[in-house]
Amino acid sequence: MTIQLGRGVVGQVFLACLLSLAAIGVFACSAAQAAGRVEAVTAHVTAPDGLPPLVQQRMETSVQVISEQLLLGDDLHAADAAAKSEIIRQVFDKVLVGYTVRDVSLQLGDTAEVTVELSPWADQIRTISVETHVEGMPPEVERLVREDLADVSAVFSDALYGLPVAATDWTNGVLKHHLEAYLAEHLPEFRGDFEVETDGSAAEVSLTVYPRLPVVRTADLSMRSSTIPNLTLLNHRELMQEQADMLVGVPVAFVARHQHDFEHLFSERLDAQRDFRALRMKTAVTIAPQERMTVMSRSDSSRYRARLT
């Protein structure tokens, strides 16, 4: 059996074949081009005695940015690895303080790997002390602030230990960024400033924290009892008002976060009074944290029930 096709049908089939071959050719060419160019860059920075972790992160970010500007989209076959490595070395060496770039190695591929080896200058920091100052807070509040800052020294150790003394100023931006991140997690109601002084291989850090707005502006106190005359409570109103006023100037969010601590503190101090101990009084304090804060204390005896008529 013979099948005959008209000229129009043959022409359409031939045209479709040509278009298919052309599409395959373009796709193959594009794939070949994509496979032959640098698509990503990873950077590694090392030193003989290691690097402070926070400083190493910043350095590797800087090297990666420099390398991406130089390598991304570059033709792997035409790239001169030695020349590119030398450019990276020169550029990075100019922005460094306290280190000298000893060597740069470049391994080309779809993902180019750049490894930079550094030599530190003399006098590296080996001891770090952190002195914390809490600005404008009463002792009871300061104690809680210091508890929240218990491991803040790790922020400075991660950026300073092993660092050449000459590079201390270069790390201020790194320290500020990571201190802000630490405070946002552990003490978000306060800001922090710091100064670093070096003496030989020792670094002394002075950290000052101060409150963020809004803060407590006023404290309204109420005292109640169902078992003793309210007149008895008046003898201790001044004490309780002093406790409430202690929180004036303290960030509202800090009072809210430590609300249970303050309520427990106020209750304990009132129940520790001599006549309250004799009457076996137990006080429950409720604080409503806000700029115009309210404090309610309710004290009742477990042994006596007295009414004044």
C-alpha positions, 0 to 999 in steps of 0.5 A: 500500500502506498501513501501519498502526501501532498506538497503542502503537508510535506512542507509543513512537516519539514518546517516543523522538523527544522523548528524542533532542531533549532529549539534543541540547538538553542537549548543545548547551547544555553546549557553549555554556556550555563555549565561553563560559567561561575554561578556562585562563590564561597569564601573561607578565611583562615589564620595560623592561630584561628580567628575570633568567630564574629571577625571571621564571619565578617571577613568571609562576607567581605571576601565573598562580596569582592569575589562575586564582583570579580567572578560571577558570570565569568567563563571558566575556560577563559578565567585566569585563576592566578590573576584573579587570586592576585586581584582578590589579595590586593583588594582585601589586603587594603581593607584589613587592619591587624592582618596581612594576606599571606595567600589566596587560592582560587578553585574555579567551577560552577561554584568557585571556592576562594580561600584566604590565609592571613598572618596576624600582626604582633600583640594579640588579645588574650584576656578580656574583662567586661565591666557593666554599668546599669544607668539610672536603675535602683538596686532591685532593678539592676540585679534583674538587669545583670541577671539578663546580661549574665553571659554578655561577655561572650559577645566580646570574647567571640569578637576580640579573643585572639584579635591583633590589638591594632584591629580593635577599632576595625571590629567596632561595627561587628561588636555593635551589631552583635551586641544589639542582637544579644540585647534584642534577645536577652534585654530588649527594654534597654540600649547598650554602648561600649568602649574597649581599651587595650593594654598589651594583650589585655582588653577592658570593655566598659558596657553601659545599658540604659532604658528605652521608652516608654517607662513607668511615669506614675505608680498608683497604690491600693491596699486592701484586707478582708481579715484586719481593719484597713487602718492597720494597713495605713501604718505600712502604706509609706513602705509600699508606696516606696516600693511602687515608686521604685519602678518609676523610670523603669521600662514598662516592658521590663516591668511586664517581663519581670512582673512576677519578680516584683510582685513577689518582692513587694509581698515579701517586704510587707509580710516581713514587718513585725506586726504582719509576722505576729498576725501571720499575714500573707500578702498578694500583690498585683501590678498592672504594667503601664506608664500610669502603673497601678499596684494592688496589695491584698493582705489577709491573716491566716489566724485572725479575723478582726473588724473595726466597728 
